[in-house]
């Protein structure tokens, strides 16, 4: 099994009590819901809605933490703190985060195959 760079599937596998069916279901739920969650963060950043940014980052961060997506988790936490304390999202944050989110999504799909043999 090739190494993962953006997620640690063992985190979710352990959280499910090594239940492959639950692992697959939660992975699929992530794939189904994360685009809309990120779209809310993106819209909040573009409109400058600070409270919506904090809430959206917090919500998405809770989801990606379960995947062992450490870099994405840290990135969302960083924006959440920046907005709370400085009221601003750094330039380029959206593009860089979207790329990282895409890498996480690819690895979640691969982990579903590696751990369960499921097609997504």
Backbone as CSV, one residue per row, in Angstrom:
resi,resn,N_x,N_y,N_z,CA_x,CA_y,CA_z,C_x,C_y,C_z
1,UNK,0.851,-1.169,0.000,0.000,0.000,0.000,0.903,1.240,0.000
2,UNK,0.753,2.132,-1.005,1.585,3.335,-1.047,1.324,4.237,0.154
3,UNK,2.321,5.011,0.508,2.193,5.914,1.654,1.192,7.034,1.346
4,UNK,0.587,7.521,2.379,-0.329,8.648,2.281,0.412,9.897,2.742
5,UNK,0.203,11.012,2.034,0.843,12.269,2.405,-0.117,13.236,3.084
6,UNK,-1.402,13.117,2.786,-2.358,14.132,3.229,-3.377,13.630,4.241
7,UNK,-3.501,12.330,4.378,-4.389,11.759,5.399,-3.671,10.586,6.054
8,UNK,-4.220,10.151,7.162,-3.757,8.924,7.814,-4.989,8.041,8.002
9,UNK,-5.258,7.143,7.062,-6.469,6.321,7.136,-6.589,5.530,8.437
10,UNK,-5.472,5.249,9.073,-5.512,4.496,10.331,-6.273,5.246,11.414
11,UNK,-6.290,6.580,11.346,-7.025,7.375,12.341,-8.513,7.063,12.253
12,UNK,-9.058,7.111,11.051,-10.478,6.805,10.867,-10.752,5.328,11.127
13,UNK,-9.868,4.465,10.661,-10.057,3.029,10.863,-10.114,2.704,12.358
14,UNK,-9.250,3.326,13.130,-9.257,3.113,14.579,-10.517,3.700,15.207
15,UNK,-10.912,4.887,14.743,-12.112,5.538,15.293,-13.371,4.714,15.052
16,UNK,-13.371,3.907,13.989,-14.534,3.072,13.684,-14.461,1.713,14.382
17,UNK,-13.440,1.526,15.198,-13.287,0.236,15.857,-12.914,-0.855,14.870
18,UNK,-12.219,-0.473,13.802,-11.770,-1.373,12.732,-12.941,-1.978,11.960
19,UNK,-14.030,-1.244,11.910,-15.229,-1.662,11.181,-15.119,-1.139,9.744
20,UNK,-14.836,-2.042,8.807,-14.632,-1.643,7.414,-15.870,-0.991,6.796
21,UNK,-17.034,-1.490,7.124,-18.264,-0.916,6.585,-18.439,0.528,7.065
22,UNK,-18.183,0.752,8.346,-18.295,2.100,8.905,-17.210,3.007,8.324
23,UNK,-16.001,2.471,8.142,-14.898,3.221,7.539,-15.321,3.722,6.163
24,UNK,-15.890,2.840,5.370,-16.317,3.206,4.024,-17.449,4.224,4.082
25,UNK,-18.414,4.015,4.954,-19.556,4.927,5.051,-19.112,6.332,5.467
26,UNK,-18.234,6.424,6.437,-17.768,7.738,6.881,-16.889,8.406,5.822
27,UNK,-16.103,7.625,5.128,-15.297,8.168,4.027,-16.199,8.732,2.935
28,UNK,-17.233,7.982,2.588,-18.162,8.439,1.559,-18.921,9.674,2.022
29,UNK,-19.301,9.704,3.272,-19.974,10.883,3.812,-19.082,12.113,3.680
30,UNK,-17.793,11.943,3.982,-16.852,13.049,3.813,-16.843,13.512,2.357
31,UNK,-16.716,12.570,1.430,-16.665,12.922,0.013,-17.943,13.624,-0.439
32,UNK,-19.066,13.220,0.125,-20.353,13.802,-0.254,-20.578,15.190,0.339
33,UNK,-20.031,15.453,1.520,-20.351,16.691,2.229,-19.247,17.747,2.217
34,UNK,-18.006,17.346,2.049,-16.918,18.326,2.161,-16.956,19.419,1.088
35,UNK,-17.353,19.130,-0.158,-17.396,20.242,-1.128,-18.333,21.375,-0.681
36,UNK,-19.484,21.027,-0.164,-20.427,22.059,0.293,-19.896,22.772,1.534
37,UNK,-19.247,22.034,2.435,-18.681,22.668,3.622,-17.605,23.672,3.221
38,UNK,-16.735,23.277,2.281,-15.687,24.190,1.848,-16.280,25.367,1.084
39,UNK,-17.318,25.136,0.300,-17.963,26.223,-0.447,-18.492,27.288,0.511
40,UNK,-19.010,26.876,1.671,-19.480,27.845,2.665,-18.314,28.656,3.231
41,UNK,-17.189,27.988,3.482,-16.001,28.704,3.961,-15.542,29.679,2.882
42,UNK,-15.465,29.215,1.660,-15.013,30.057,0.553,-15.909,31.284,0.396
43,UNK,-17.202,31.084,0.437,-18.139,32.193,0.306,-17.967,33.179,1.470
44,UNK,-17.776,32.652,2.671,-17.592,33.519,3.832,-16.312,34.337,3.715
45,UNK,-15.232,33.700,3.244,-13.970,34.424,3.064,-14.142,35.517,2.018
46,UNK,-14.760,35.196,0.907,-14.932,36.180,-0.173,-15.820,37.359,0.252
47,UNK,-16.793,37.083,1.113,-17.696,38.156,1.540,-17.232,38.835,2.826
48,UNK,-16.201,38.289,3.449,-15.690,38.890,4.685,-16.569,38.637,5.898
49,UNK,-17.366,37.589,5.852,-18.265,37.254,6.968,-17.472,36.495,8.030
50,UNK,-16.899,37.242,8.948,-15.955,36.667,9.909,-16.548,35.532,10.747
51,UNK,-17.735,35.716,11.264,-18.330,34.667,12.090,-18.596,33.405,11.264
52,UNK,-19.003,33.571,10.023,-19.241,32.421,9.138,-17.928,31.722,8.800
53,UNK,-16.840,32.479,8.664,-15.533,31.871,8.415,-15.144,30.992,9.594
54,UNK,-15.253,31.533,10.787,-14.884,30.789,11.989,-15.736,29.532,12.110
55,UNK,-17.035,29.671,11.946,-17.932,28.518,12.069,-17.643,27.475,10.988
56,UNK,-17.483,27.920,9.745,-17.222,26.997,8.644,-15.902,26.259,8.806
57,UNK,-14.858,26.983,9.209,-13.556,26.347,9.439,-13.643,25.331,10.568
58,UNK,-14.340,25.708,11.623,-14.465,24.809,12.774,-15.197,23.522,12.381
59,UNK,-16.265,23.659,11.629,-17.055,22.501,11.203,-16.243,21.587,10.287
60,UNK,-15.620,22.165,9.280,-14.828,21.372,8.341,-13.626,20.755,9.040
61,UNK,-13.027,21.495,9.950,-11.865,20.990,10.682,-12.223,19.737,11.482
62,UNK,-13.378,19.725,12.109,-13.805,18.545,12.856,-13.914,17.320,11.965
63,UNK,-14.353,17.521,10.750,-14.497,16.422,9.804,-13.146,15.908,9.328
64,UNK,-12.250,16.812,8.945,-10.976,16.366,8.393,-10.041,15.816,9.465
65,UNK,-10.259,16.219,10.708,-9.461,15.661,11.808,-9.685,14.163,11.903
66,UNK,-10.911,13.731,11.712,-11.244,12.307,11.785,-10.549,11.498,10.695
67,UNK,-10.153,12.171,9.617,-9.447,11.501,8.516,-7.945,11.451,8.748
68,UNK,-7.483,12.099,9.786,-6.040,12.186,10.002,-5.386,13.133,9.014
69,UNK,-6.144,14.126,8.547,-5.638,15.114,7.587,-4.994,16.256,8.368
70,UNK,-3.789,16.001,8.857,-3.135,16.943,9.769,-2.876,18.317,9.157
71,UNK,-2.356,18.364,7.942,-2.031,19.657,7.327,-3.291,20.476,7.078
72,UNK,-4.350,19.834,6.597,-5.594,20.552,6.351,-6.232,20.979,7.667
73,UNK,-6.172,20.131,8.666,-6.688,20.484,9.987,-5.969,21.722,10.518
74,UNK,-4.655,21.725,10.413,-3.861,22.856,10.906,-4.173,24.125,10.117
75,UNK,-4.341,23.984,8.823,-4.625,25.140,7.980,-5.969,25.770,8.340
76,UNK,-6.971,24.947,8.572,-8.286,25.457,8.965,-8.236,26.095,10.344
77,UNK,-7.507,25.488,11.268,-7.358,26.051,12.613,-6.638,27.396,12.549
78,UNK,-5.632,27.477,11.679,-4.879,28.725,11.530,-5.786,29.858,11.047
79,UNK,-6.609,29.581,10.031,-7.503,30.620,9.548,-8.515,30.998,10.618
80,UNK,-9.046,30.012,11.293,-10.009,30.277,12.356,-9.405,31.235,13.382
81,UNK,-8.166,30.989,13.789,-7.505,31.853,14.780,-7.170,33.234,14.203
82,UNK,-6.696,33.280,12.970,-6.398,34.572,12.340,-7.642,35.451,12.293
83,UNK,-8.745,34.862,11.901,-9.984,35.633,11.787,-10.466,36.067,13.166
84,UNK,-10.364,35.194,14.153,-10.783,35.558,15.512,-9.963,36.725,16.065
85,UNK,-8.664,36.723,15.788,-7.769,37.706,16.408,-7.443,38.900,15.516
86,UNK,-7.438,38.696,14.197,-7.065,39.789,13.302,-8.165,40.164,12.326
87,UNK,-9.190,39.324,12.220,-10.315,39.631,11.348,-10.025,39.567,9.860
88,UNK,-9.027,38.755,9.481,-8.656,38.734,8.070,-8.176,37.348,7.647
89,UNK,-8.467,37.010,6.409,-7.924,35.786,5.802,-6.735,36.203,4.941
90,UNK,-5.619,35.496,5.041,-4.443,35.878,4.263,-4.659,35.695,2.758
91,UNK,-4.004,36.532,1.937,-4.116,36.386,0.488,-3.649,34.992,0.059
92,UNK,-4.334,34.427,-0.907,-3.948,33.116,-1.430,-4.448,31.946,-0.609
93,UNK,-5.065,32.224,0.522,-5.504,31.145,1.407,-6.476,30.209,0.712
94,UNK,-7.434,30.763,-0.020,-8.454,29.929,-0.663,-7.859,28.980,-1.690
95,UNK,-7.003,29.495,-2.561,-6.420,28.651,-3.610,-5.562,27.539,-3.019
96,UNK,-4.733,27.881,-2.052,-3.860,26.886,-1.432,-4.674,25.838,-0.679
97,UNK,-5.716,26.267,-0.024,-6.544,25.336,0.742,-7.368,24.451,-0.189
98,UNK,-7.856,25.004,-1.275,-8.609,24.200,-2.244,-7.728,23.095,-2.821
99,UNK,-6.471,23.412,-3.092,-5.545,22.397,-3.605,-5.319,21.302,-2.563
100,UNK,-5.149,21.693,-1.326,-4.954,20.717,-0.251,-6.209,19.869,-0.058
101,UNK,-7.356,20.490,-0.128,-8.621,19.762,-0.015,-8.748,18.733,-1.138
102,UNK,-8.331,19.091,-2.341,-8.364,18.158,-3.463,-7.446,16.967,-3.242
103,UNK,-6.269,17.223,-2.689,-5.324,16.134,-2.398,-5.890,15.202,-1.330
104,UNK,-6.542,15.783,-0.332,-7.172,14.970,0.724,-8.269,14.111,0.108
105,UNK,-9.080,14.691,-0.739,-10.163,13.938,-1.381,-9.618,12.753,-2.173
106,UNK,-8.570,12.971,-2.940,-7.973,11.871,-3.711,-7.503,10.750,-2.785
107,UNK,-6.890,11.110,-1.690,-6.388,10.073,-0.785,-7.516,9.372,-0.039
108,UNK,-8.596,10.070,0.242,-9.753,9.415,0.859,-10.307,8.368,-0.107
109,UNK,-10.411,8.726,-1.374,-10.889,7.757,-2.375,-9.951,6.550,-2.440
110,UNK,-8.672,6.809,-2.433,-7.701,5.708,-2.488,-7.776,4.858,-1.217
111,UNK,-7.968,5.503,-0.066,-8.035,4.734,1.181,-9.243,3.812,1.188
112,UNK,-10.333,4.240,0.555,-11.509,3.381,0.485,-11.190,2.116,-0.300
113,UNK,-10.402,2.253,-1.346,-9.987,1.082,-2.115,-8.989,0.238,-1.329
114,UNK,-8.009,0.898,-0.735,-6.972,0.175,0.005,-7.538,-0.582,1.212
115,UNK,-8.472,0.041,1.891,-8.997,-0.556,3.119,-10.183,-1.470,2.889
116,UNK,-10.921,-1.251,1.793,-12.145,-2.031,1.639,-12.326,-2.632,0.248
117,UNK,-11.541,-2.183,-0.710,-11.743,-2.642,-2.068,-12.965,-2.052,-2.724
118,UNK,-13.517,-1.010,-2.107,-14.759,-0.387,-2.622,-14.440,0.523,-3.789
119,UNK,-15.351,0.594,-4.729,-15.251,1.536,-5.840,-16.004,2.797,-5.459
120,UNK,-15.400,3.956,-5.736,-16.114,5.221,-5.475,-16.278,5.971,-6.760
